[in-house]
Amino acid sequence: MVRPRPRLDTVSPVSDLAARLASRTLELVDIPSQSRSEEALAAHVLRVLGDAGVPVRDAGDTCVLAGVTERGTRPLILLAGHLDTVPAQANIPGRIEDGAVHGLGAADMKGSLAVMIELAIDRAGRDTGADPVDVGLVFFGREELPQVESALAPLLDREPGLRTADLSVVMEPTAGALQSGCLGNVNATWTFRGRSGHSARPWLADNAIHRAAHGIAALSEVAPVEHVFDGLTYTEVVSVTTVSGGIAENVIPDLVAAHVNYRYPPGMSAQDAAARLHELCDGHGDLQVTSNAPSGPVPVGNALVERLRASGDLVVEPKQAWTPVAEFGAAGVDAVNFGPGEPPQAHTRDEHVAADALERAYRVLDTFLSA
């Protein structure tokens, strides 16, 4: 078994485990894997795990499965992580500096992938027969794209064994907290129509920008709404994120389009969310929902979630965003978010993850999965 040599000369004083995890993270950062171009990284993960003696297979469509992938006599825990990143911002190749790995996807979520890989390698080298659970690893692509393009949902359809899992830990960046559930995410186009004309005689036209201004102003008055679910507070919010319209400085425009983003809490169905957004927008313009990623359920009463929390005395928080826990939930699998990356680091130019955060995530999961 060949492992990357920890670059101890460039890492602030940390443990050997943290240095190994940092080195593995850097190795993964330096393999480009922008959404729809994850093939090289998937092949690398397949090779690294196979060379280390971990049961692993190519599951197709840039997905890799390792370990146990169907429930047997013991509860089955899945560790899940996406291979893809957003486009580069002159931040690849990466570097190790001041005790952290810097580079594209370091926090979201190649640091998490490194933790998954090193856990699998270490577990393959020891007797896990007395452990209370079986463990499977799920690597998948296209998570950073709209949910309809994700490789995970089709994987869960063609691999029914995964749907027998008792819990999936989605290793999104949570800064080491345990984040439960997730918000649903609606994207929509809001179109305002008027009648074009000369700007010198606006009374002969119908200004679509003015119509849009009234509608957007009304939507801006919709206050955030807090929803408490299993003691956690999720905030329902709606925002206009882009506006486009107009063709010339002296023409009253007859068409304006705005993009609306709506986030809704666990417990609200995708259909009810779409209806709510129509209720807010339809009186001002024509709304067309272009995507609707359902919210992720909160796994109430799952003893394994409490076991994970206790394994690191983890803070429990709501997930004020959308994550693949929703896709696992739709497949009937309880899921939570837990990872070493810090959410504010995701998608930034100087994205980074601390080596000691990688080690803490490893140790929490190792305690959770072990006897």
Solvent accessible surface area in square Angstrom, and as a share of the most:
residue,aa,sasa,rsa
1,M,139,0.62
2,V,140,0.80
3,R,77,0.28
4,P,31,0.19
5,R,209,0.76
6,P,43,0.27
7,R,100,0.36
8,L,99,0.49
9,D,129,0.67
10,T,48,0.28
11,V,15,0.09
12,S,45,0.29
13,P,139,0.87
14,V,50,0.29
15,S,46,0.30
16,D,112,0.58
17,L,19,0.10
18,A,0,0.00
19,A,0,0.00
20,R,40,0.15
21,L,0,0.00
22,A,0,0.00
23,S,7,0.05
24,R,3,0.01
25,T,0,0.00
26,L,10,0.05
27,E,44,0.20
28,L,0,0.00
29,V,0,0.00
30,D,59,0.30
31,I,31,0.16
32,P,88,0.55
33,S,0,0.00
34,Q,80,0.36
35,S,12,0.08
36,R,144,0.52
37,S,59,0.38
38,E,1,0.00
39,E,105,0.47
40,A,61,0.47
41,L,0,0.00
42,A,9,0.07
43,A,51,0.39
44,H,26,0.12
45,V,0,0.00
46,L,53,0.26
47,R,133,0.48
48,V,22,0.13
49,L,0,0.00
50,G,37,0.35
51,D,103,0.54
52,A,17,0.13
53,G,56,0.54
54,V,11,0.06
55,P,94,0.59
56,V,38,0.22
57,R,105,0.38
58,D,94,0.49
59,A,11,0.08
60,G,30,0.29
61,D,64,0.33
62,T,23,0.13
63,C,0,0.00
64,V,3,0.01
65,L,1,0.01
66,A,1,0.01
67,G,30,0.28
68,V,56,0.32
69,T,27,0.16
70,E,109,0.49
71,R,94,0.34
72,G,44,0.43
73,T,137,0.80
74,R,63,0.23
75,P,39,0.24
76,L,0,0.00
77,I,0,0.00
78,L,0,0.00
79,L,1,0.00
80,A,0,0.00
81,G,0,0.00
82,H,1,0.01
83,L,1,0.00
84,D,1,0.01
85,T,1,0.01
86,V,27,0.16
87,P,79,0.50
88,A,53,0.41
89,Q,54,0.24
90,A,98,0.76
91,N,15,0.08
92,I,49,0.25
93,P,107,0.67
94,G,16,0.16
95,R,106,0.39
96,I,8,0.04
97,E,73,0.33
98,D,118,0.61
99,G,11,0.10
100,A,9,0.07
101,V,0,0.00
102,H,17,0.08
103,G,4,0.04
104,L,8,0.04
105,G,2,0.02
106,A,0,0.00
107,A,1,0.01
108,D,11,0.05
109,M,2,0.01
110,K,3,0.01
111,G,1,0.01
112,S,0,0.00
113,L,0,0.00
114,A,0,0.00
115,V,0,0.00
116,M,0,0.00
117,I,0,0.00
118,E,0,0.00
119,L,2,0.01
120,A,8,0.07
121,I,5,0.02
122,D,27,0.14
123,R,28,0.10
124,A,49,0.38
125,G,69,0.67
126,R,99,0.36
127,D,133,0.69
128,T,32,0.18
129,G,57,0.55
130,A,87,0.67
131,D,13,0.07
132,P,52,0.33
133,V,1,0.01
134,D,21,0.11
135,V,14,0.08
136,G,0,0.00
137,L,6,0.03
138,V,0,0.00
139,F,0,0.00
140,F,1,0.00
141,G,0,0.00
142,R,47,0.17
143,E,21,0.09
144,E,42,0.19
145,L,36,0.18
146,P,72,0.45
147,Q,45,0.20
148,V,119,0.69
149,E,56,0.25
150,S,5,0.03
151,A,0,0.00
152,L,0,0.00
153,A,36,0.28
154,P,56,0.35
155,L,0,0.00
156,L,4,0.02
157,D,108,0.56
158,R,101,0.37
159,E,29,0.13
160,P,79,0.50
161,G,11,0.11
162,L,0,0.00
163,R,92,0.33
164,T,58,0.34
165,A,9,0.07
166,D,41,0.21
167,L,0,0.00
168,S,0,0.00
169,V,0,0.00
170,V,1,0.00
171,M,0,0.00
172,E,14,0.06
173,P,7,0.04
174,T,2,0.01
175,A,61,0.47
176,G,16,0.15
177,A,9,0.07
178,L,0,0.00
179,Q,15,0.07
180,S,5,0.03
181,G,0,0.00
182,C,0,0.00
183,L,1,0.01
184,G,0,0.00
185,N,27,0.14
186,V,0,0.00
187,N,35,0.18
188,A,0,0.00
189,T,47,0.27
190,W,0,0.00
191,T,21,0.12
192,F,1,0.00
193,R,144,0.53
194,G,26,0.25
195,R,133,0.48
196,S,57,0.37
197,G,25,0.24
198,H,86,0.38
199,S,46,0.29
200,A,61,0.47
201,R,111,0.40
202,P,64,0.40
203,W,185,0.65
204,L,111,0.55
205,A,12,0.10
206,D,36,0.19
207,N,25,0.13
208,A,0,0.00
209,I,79,0.40
210,H,111,0.49
211,R,111,0.40
212,A,3,0.02
213,A,56,0.44
214,H,132,0.59
215,G,0,0.00
216,I,43,0.22
217,A,55,0.43
218,A,42,0.33
219,L,6,0.03
220,S,82,0.53
221,E,142,0.64
222,V,45,0.26
223,A,69,0.54
224,P,89,0.56
225,V,64,0.37
226,E,125,0.56
227,H,56,0.25
228,V,107,0.62
229,F,73,0.30
230,D,89,0.46
231,G,66,0.64
232,L,24,0.12
233,T,53,0.31
234,Y,0,0.00
235,T,32,0.19
236,E,17,0.07
237,V,47,0.27
238,V,23,0.13
239,S,54,0.35
240,V,41,0.23
241,T,79,0.46
242,T,85,0.50
243,V,84,0.48
244,S,72,0.46
245,G,45,0.44
246,G,40,0.38
247,I,143,0.73
248,A,54,0.42
249,E,182,0.82
250,N,83,0.43
251,V,44,0.25
252,I,16,0.08
253,P,11,0.07
254,D,65,0.34
255,L,86,0.43
256,V,2,0.01
257,A,33,0.26
258,A,3,0.02
259,H,52,0.23
260,V,0,0.00
261,N,22,0.11
262,Y,2,0.01
263,R,65,0.24
264,Y,0,0.00
265,P,3,0.02
266,P,7,0.04
267,G,73,0.70
268,M,44,0.20
269,S,49,0.32
270,A,21,0.16
271,Q,135,0.60
272,D,87,0.45
273,A,0,0.00
274,A,23,0.18
275,A,62,0.48
276,R,72,0.26
277,L,0,0.00
278,H,61,0.27
279,E,125,0.56
280,L,33,0.16
281,C,0,0.00
282,D,76,0.40
283,G,77,0.74
284,H,75,0.33
285,G,12,0.11
286,D,85,0.44
287,L,17,0.09
288,Q,125,0.55
289,V,45,0.26
290,T,83,0.48
291,S,25,0.16
292,N,42,0.21
293,A,8,0.06
294,P,53,0.33
295,S,16,0.10
296,G,0,0.00
297,P,70,0.44
298,V,13,0.07
299,P,13,0.08
300,V,92,0.53
301,G,82,0.79
302,N,28,0.14
303,A,81,0.63
304,L,25,0.13
305,V,24,0.14
306,E,89,0.40
307,R,85,0.31
308,L,0,0.00
309,R,66,0.24
310,A,61,0.47
311,S,27,0.17
312,G,15,0.14
313,D,117,0.61
314,L,8,0.04
315,V,98,0.56
316,V,62,0.35
317,E,59,0.26
318,P,39,0.24
319,K,16,0.07
320,Q,86,0.38
321,A,34,0.26
322,W,37,0.13
323,T,2,0.01
324,P,0,0.00
325,V,2,0.01
326,A,4,0.03
327,E,8,0.04
328,F,0,0.00
329,G,19,0.18
330,A,88,0.68
331,A,25,0.20
332,G,64,0.62
333,V,2,0.01
334,D,55,0.29
335,A,4,0.03
336,V,0,0.00
337,N,0,0.00
338,F,1,0.00
339,G,0,0.00
340,P,4,0.02
341,G,1,0.01
342,E,94,0.42
343,P,54,0.34
344,P,107,0.67
345,Q,36,0.16
346,A,26,0.20
347,H,83,0.37
348,T,50,0.29
349,R,150,0.55
350,D,72,0.37
351,E,2,0.01
352,H,54,0.24
353,V,5,0.03
354,A,37,0.29
355,A,0,0.00
356,D,92,0.48
357,A,30,0.23
358,L,0,0.00
359,E,29,0.13
360,R,114,0.42
361,A,2,0.01
362,Y,14,0.05
363,R,125,0.46
364,V,5,0.03
365,L,0,0.00
366,D,32,0.16
367,T,79,0.46
368,F,0,0.00
369,L,0,0.00
370,S,22,0.14
371,A,99,0.77
